[in-house]
Amino acid sequence: SITKERTEVILQGTSSPDPKDPSAVWEEFEFKCKPGELRRRPCFISPYHYRLDWLMWFAAFQTYEQNEWIIHLAGKLLAQEEQTLALLATNPFAGREPP
C-alpha cells in the first residue's frame, strides 16, 4: 500500500557556537536519493536502492531507540568522517570547521 504522507528524517548541523540560539543557521546533509531539496530531480535507480537512503526511509517509521545506527551516523557526520560523507550527495560543511 502507499501512504498519503511521507515522514522524513532530516540530518542537519550548525556552525553556531550556541545551537539553541534562534539565529543559528542549520544546514542539511543531502542524501543521494532520499527526498530532500524540492527543486532537485528525483533519482532513479532500478532495481537497487542506495542502502543508507533506504534505511533512512524506514527510520522515519520508528524511534531512534529502534534505530541506534542513526546515532552512530550522526556522530560520524559530526566528526566529518570521509568514508561516511562519501555516502551522501552533499556535505554543507566541506572545507569548513565541522558542525
C-alpha positions as a LaTeX table, in Angstrom:
\begin{tabular}{lrrr}
\hline
Residue & $x$ (\AA) & $y$ (\AA) & $z$ (\AA) \\
\hline
Ser1 & 0.00 & 0.00 & 0.00 \\
Ile2 & 1.03 & 3.60 & $-0.43$ \\
Thr3 & 0.51 & 6.20 & 2.25 \\
Lys4 & $-0.74$ & 9.72 & 1.57 \\
Glu5 & 2.02 & 11.27 & 3.69 \\
Arg6 & 5.72 & 10.53 & 3.88 \\
Thr7 & 7.65 & 11.33 & 7.04 \\
Glu8 & 11.36 & 12.03 & 6.54 \\
Val9 & 14.33 & 12.07 & 8.90 \\
Ile10 & 16.44 & 15.15 & 8.17 \\
Leu11 & 20.00 & 15.43 & 9.44 \\
Gln12 & 21.24 & 18.98 & 9.93 \\
Gly13 & 24.22 & 20.67 & 11.54 \\
Thr14 & 25.12 & 24.20 & 12.57 \\
Ser15 & 28.35 & 26.15 & 12.93 \\
Ser16 & 26.75 & 28.34 & 15.58 \\
Pro17 & 28.51 & 28.22 & 18.96 \\
Asp18 & 25.06 & 28.08 & 20.57 \\
Pro19 & 22.74 & 25.70 & 18.68 \\
Lys20 & 19.79 & 26.85 & 20.80 \\
Asp21 & 20.21 & 30.44 & 19.59 \\
Pro22 & 17.18 & 31.33 & 17.40 \\
Ser23 & 19.55 & 32.98 & 14.90 \\
Ala24 & 21.60 & 29.77 & 14.46 \\
Val25 & 21.69 & 28.66 & 10.82 \\
Trp26 & 21.05 & 24.94 & 10.35 \\
Glu27 & 22.31 & 23.28 & 7.16 \\
Glu28 & 21.02 & 19.99 & 5.81 \\
Phe29 & 23.10 & 16.98 & 4.80 \\
Glu30 & 21.67 & 15.88 & 1.43 \\
Phe31 & 21.46 & 12.20 & 0.55 \\
Lys32 & 21.97 & 10.83 & $-2.95$ \\
Cys33 & 18.43 & 9.51 & $-3.49$ \\
Lys34 & 16.43 & 10.31 & $-0.37$ \\
Pro35 & 13.81 & 13.02 & $-0.95$ \\
Gly36 & 15.18 & 16.39 & 0.02 \\
Glu37 & 15.61 & 19.59 & $-1.96$ \\
Leu38 & 12.31 & 20.13 & $-3.79$ \\
Arg39 & 13.99 & 21.58 & $-6.88$ \\
Arg40 & 16.22 & 18.52 & $-7.30$ \\
Arg41 & 15.12 & 15.92 & $-9.81$ \\
Pro42 & 14.25 & 12.59 & $-8.14$ \\
Cys43 & 16.89 & 9.95 & $-8.72$ \\
Phe44 & 16.01 & 6.71 & $-10.42$ \\
Ile45 & 17.97 & 3.55 & $-9.76$ \\
Ser46 & 16.46 & 0.23 & $-10.55$ \\
Pro47 & 16.30 & $-2.47$ & $-9.35$ \\
Tyr48 & 18.58 & $-1.35$ & $-6.49$ \\
His49 & 18.48 & 1.39 & $-3.85$ \\
Tyr50 & 21.19 & 3.30 & $-2.07$ \\
Arg51 & 21.22 & 1.38 & 1.20 \\
Leu52 & 21.67 & 4.35 & 3.53 \\
Asp53 & 18.87 & 6.28 & 1.83 \\
Trp54 & 16.64 & 3.21 & 2.06 \\
Leu55 & 17.41 & 2.81 & 5.79 \\
Met56 & 16.60 & 6.48 & 6.39 \\
Trp57 & 13.16 & 5.91 & 4.88 \\
Phe58 & 12.46 & 3.09 & 7.35 \\
Ala59 & 13.94 & 5.06 & 10.27 \\
Ala60 & 11.15 & 7.62 & 9.81 \\
Phe61 & 8.61 & 4.97 & 10.82 \\
Gln62 & 10.27 & 4.28 & 14.17 \\
Thr63 & 12.08 & 5.98 & 17.05 \\
Tyr64 & 15.83 & 6.47 & 17.28 \\
Glu65 & 15.90 & 3.85 & 20.04 \\
Gln66 & 14.79 & 1.32 & 17.42 \\
Asn67 & 17.45 & 2.60 & 15.00 \\
Glu68 & 20.59 & 3.06 & 17.09 \\
Trp69 & 22.68 & 3.17 & 13.91 \\
Ile70 & 21.37 & 6.68 & 13.22 \\
Ile71 & 23.10 & 7.96 & 16.39 \\
His72 & 26.38 & 6.49 & 15.13 \\
Leu73 & 25.78 & 8.05 & 11.71 \\
Ala74 & 25.26 & 11.47 & 13.30 \\
Gly75 & 28.50 & 11.05 & 15.27 \\
Lys76 & 30.42 & 10.21 & 12.11 \\
Leu77 & 28.95 & 13.26 & 10.37 \\
Leu78 & 29.96 & 15.46 & 13.31 \\
Ala79 & 33.49 & 14.02 & 13.09 \\
Gln80 & 33.46 & 14.64 & 9.30 \\
Glu81 & 34.49 & 11.04 & 8.60 \\
Glu82 & 35.33 & 10.87 & 4.90 \\
Gln83 & 34.00 & 7.32 & 4.33 \\
Thr84 & 30.63 & 8.31 & 5.79 \\
Leu85 & 30.48 & 11.62 & 3.91 \\
Ala86 & 31.10 & 9.70 & 0.67 \\
Leu87 & 27.66 & 8.08 & 1.16 \\
Leu88 & 25.97 & 11.50 & 0.94 \\
Ala89 & 25.24 & 13.77 & $-2.01$ \\
Thr90 & 26.45 & 16.94 & $-0.27$ \\
Asn91 & 28.34 & 17.98 & 2.83 \\
Pro92 & 27.34 & 21.53 & 3.76 \\
Phe93 & 30.48 & 21.80 & 5.92 \\
Ala94 & 33.02 & 20.85 & 3.25 \\
Gly95 & 36.12 & 22.98 & 3.61 \\
Arg96 & 34.90 & 24.42 & 6.92 \\
Glu97 & 35.03 & 23.52 & 10.58 \\
Pro98 & 32.82 & 20.54 & 11.47 \\
Pro99 & 29.36 & 21.30 & 12.83 \\
\hline
\end{tabular}
